[in-house]
């Protein structure tokens, strides 16, 4: 299977690339649309600030390309910031429009919930609680926890698009979201041990079945 990792200059590309290769995928990293068109599925990584990422996508014309990917119902997985870019907007640094594939806004953890302080960023292992199981997610998971590193999270989203969440200090943090061929994972599956490998493998097998 050919997986195209979208290179717009803001992603931890090496770790994602290596994780996919360990699962037997033919992986290439590029910003070239013709090359990306040859992929069976696409992956949108991301590390950094939301406005910078959207600016880079616009400068490389990849924002328009991703709209075409959605319109053509092609499989796309966004990871960490890559997932956040799939939402309507973000308040990070300054109000910025996202790709709009999912309903909702990206907001910063306040650090307080019901008069109790909690740490920001949300960093470390959290249990992943499945609420809606998509067709590609089958069988029993080998573990329960995944690894998060982020200060912003998705809010006001459509409950039907939420696959799984993590409870962080009483806040339900969307961990996996799905809308048709578009999937997002807020955590880092490539750093999440057995469960991360399982989820990537399940998603890849779902791509094949489609």
C-alpha distance (Angstrom), angle and dihedral (degrees) to the residues before:
residue distance angle dihedral
X1 . . .
X2 3.81 . .
X3 3.79 116.1 .
X4 3.79 120.3 -171.7
X5 3.81 114.9 -152.4
X6 3.80 107.7 -155.7
X7 3.80 110.7 -128.1
X8 3.81 111.8 -158.0
X9 3.80 94.4 148.9
X10 3.81 99.0 -95.8
X11 3.77 110.6 84.1
X12 3.78 142.7 94.5
X13 3.77 88.0 -121.2
X14 3.79 101.4 166.0
X15 3.82 98.8 60.7
X16 3.81 92.7 45.4
X17 3.80 91.7 46.4
X18 3.81 92.3 50.5
X19 3.82 93.0 47.3
X20 3.79 91.1 53.9
X21 3.80 92.2 46.2
X22 3.82 90.0 53.5
X23 3.80 86.9 57.4
X24 3.81 89.9 56.3
X25 3.81 98.7 -101.6
X26 3.77 126.4 146.6
X27 3.82 98.1 -126.7
X28 3.78 129.1 -169.6
X29 3.81 130.3 175.6
X30 3.78 117.9 -145.5
X31 3.80 148.6 132.1
X32 3.80 92.3 -146.1
X33 3.81 110.4 115.7
X34 3.80 95.0 -152.7
X35 3.79 90.8 54.2
X36 3.80 91.1 46.2
X37 3.81 89.5 51.9
X38 3.81 88.8 62.9
X39 3.83 92.3 60.4
X40 3.79 124.4 101.9
X41 3.81 88.7 -143.9
X42 3.79 138.3 1.6
X43 3.78 133.3 -133.9
X44 3.81 124.7 -155.3
X45 3.83 111.1 -162.1
X46 3.78 125.3 -179.2
X47 3.78 144.1 -174.2
X48 3.81 122.4 175.0
X49 3.80 138.1 30.3
X50 3.81 124.6 -15.8
X51 3.86 97.2 -129.3
X52 3.80 92.2 50.0
X53 3.79 90.8 49.8
X54 3.82 94.0 49.8
X55 3.81 89.4 47.5
X56 3.80 90.9 52.5
X57 3.82 91.6 48.0
X58 3.81 89.5 51.8
X59 3.81 93.8 46.4
X60 3.80 90.9 52.9
X61 3.83 93.3 41.0
X62 3.79 88.1 -122.7
X63 3.81 91.7 126.0
X64 3.81 89.3 67.4
X65 3.77 91.0 42.5
X66 3.81 91.1 54.6
X67 3.80 90.0 51.7
X68 3.80 87.3 55.7
X69 3.81 90.3 48.9
X70 3.80 90.1 55.8
X71 3.81 93.2 44.8
X72 3.81 89.7 52.4
X73 3.83 90.8 49.3
X74 3.80 92.8 -123.0
X75 3.82 119.0 162.7
X76 3.81 113.2 -97.8
X77 3.80 128.9 173.7
X78 3.82 121.1 -165.2
X79 3.82 117.8 -162.0
X80 3.84 126.2 -159.3
X81 3.83 106.4 -40.8
X82 3.81 85.6 7.9
X83 3.82 88.1 64.2
X84 3.81 92.8 46.9
X85 3.81 91.2 53.8
X86 3.81 88.1 61.9
X87 3.83 91.2 68.0
X88 3.80 129.1 86.1
X89 3.80 99.7 -104.1
X90 3.79 147.6 -17.0
X91 3.80 135.2 -145.3
X92 3.82 93.3 -153.9
X93 3.84 110.1 131.7
X94 3.82 90.1 -26.6
X95 3.84 135.8 -3.5
X96 3.81 106.4 -75.5
X97 3.79 132.6 176.2
X98 3.80 116.6 -123.9
X99 3.79 131.8 -158.1
X100 3.81 92.3 -80.6
X101 3.80 98.6 -138.0
X102 3.81 89.8 131.3
X103 3.80 129.1 38.6
X104 3.80 113.5 -116.4
X105 3.78 147.4 62.1
X106 3.81 132.7 -93.1
X107 3.80 110.7 -128.2
X108 3.79 135.7 174.9
X109 3.78 121.5 -105.4
X110 3.81 105.1 -105.1
X111 3.80 95.1 -146.5
X112 3.80 91.1 -128.3
X113 3.81 131.3 80.6
X114 3.81 121.4 173.8
X115 3.83 90.6 -16.4
X116 3.81 91.6 -52.6
X117 3.79 119.9 118.0
X118 3.80 121.3 -135.3
X119 3.78 134.0 -177.7
X120 3.79 122.8 -88.8
X121 2.98 124.2 -130.6
X122 3.78 101.4 48.8
X123 3.79 97.5 -127.2
X124 3.78 128.7 167.2
X125 3.78 142.6 30.0
X126 3.81 120.3 -26.2
X127 3.78 133.4 175.2
X128 3.80 113.2 -104.5
X129 3.82 112.9 -137.9
X130 3.82 116.0 -160.5
X131 3.82 116.3 -142.9
X132 3.83 103.6 164.2
X133 3.78 119.8 24.4
X134 3.84 113.8 -147.6
X135 3.80 120.4 -148.1
X136 3.82 92.3 -100.9
X137 3.80 94.5 55.4
X138 3.80 106.9 82.8
X139 3.79 138.6 155.1
X140 3.78 130.6 16.4
X141 3.79 119.8 -44.1
X142 3.83 116.3 -120.6
X143 3.83 92.7 -137.6
X144 3.80 141.2 8.9
X145 3.80 106.6 -135.3
X146 3.81 134.8 76.1
X147 3.81 132.8 -176.6
X148 3.81 121.2 -104.3
X149 3.82 130.5 -171.9
X150 3.82 113.4 171.8
X151 3.81 144.9 110.4
X152 3.82 97.3 -157.7
X153 3.80 129.9 57.5
X154 3.81 141.1 -178.3
X155 3.80 117.8 -90.0
X156 3.83 136.7 177.5
X157 3.78 91.5 25.1
X158 3.79 128.8 156.8
X159 3.81 108.0 -90.0
X160 3.81 89.6 -142.9
X161 3.83 89.1 62.9
X162 3.81 94.5 52.3
X163 3.81 113.5 99.4
X164 3.81 100.7 170.3
X165 3.79 140.4 -7.2
X166 3.79 140.9 -167.4
X167 3.80 122.9 -133.7
X168 3.80 106.8 -130.6
X169 3.80 113.1 178.6
X170 3.80 90.3 -32.3
X171 3.82 94.4 -46.4
X172 3.79 117.9 118.6
X173 3.80 102.1 -134.6
X174 3.83 113.2 -164.0
X175 3.80 106.3 -120.4
X176 3.82 102.3 171.6
X177 3.81 126.0 20.3
X178 3.79 129.2 179.6
X179 3.80 136.2 -172.7
X180 3.79 115.0 171.0
X181 3.80 108.5 -59.4
X182 3.82 92.6 -9.2
X183 3.81 119.7 93.1
X184 3.79 132.1 175.6
X185 3.82 132.7 -165.5
X186 3.81 117.7 -168.3
X187 3.80 93.3 -166.7
X188 3.81 125.8 63.0
X189 3.83 107.9 -98.7
X190 3.81 90.2 -174.2
X191 3.84 88.6 61.0
X192 3.81 97.9 37.6
X193 3.78 102.4 89.2
X194 3.80 121.1 -138.5
X195 3.81 95.5 -10.1
X196 3.80 92.6 49.8
X197 3.81 91.7 51.4
X198 3.80 90.5 46.5
X199 3.82 92.7 51.7
X200 3.81 93.5 47.9
X201 3.79 90.5 47.8
X202 3.81 92.6 48.1
X203 3.80 91.0 49.6
X204 3.81 91.7 49.0
X205 3.81 92.0 48.8
X206 3.81 88.2 49.9
X207 3.78 89.1 54.5
X208 3.80 90.3 54.2
X209 3.81 92.7 48.9
X210 3.81 89.9 53.7
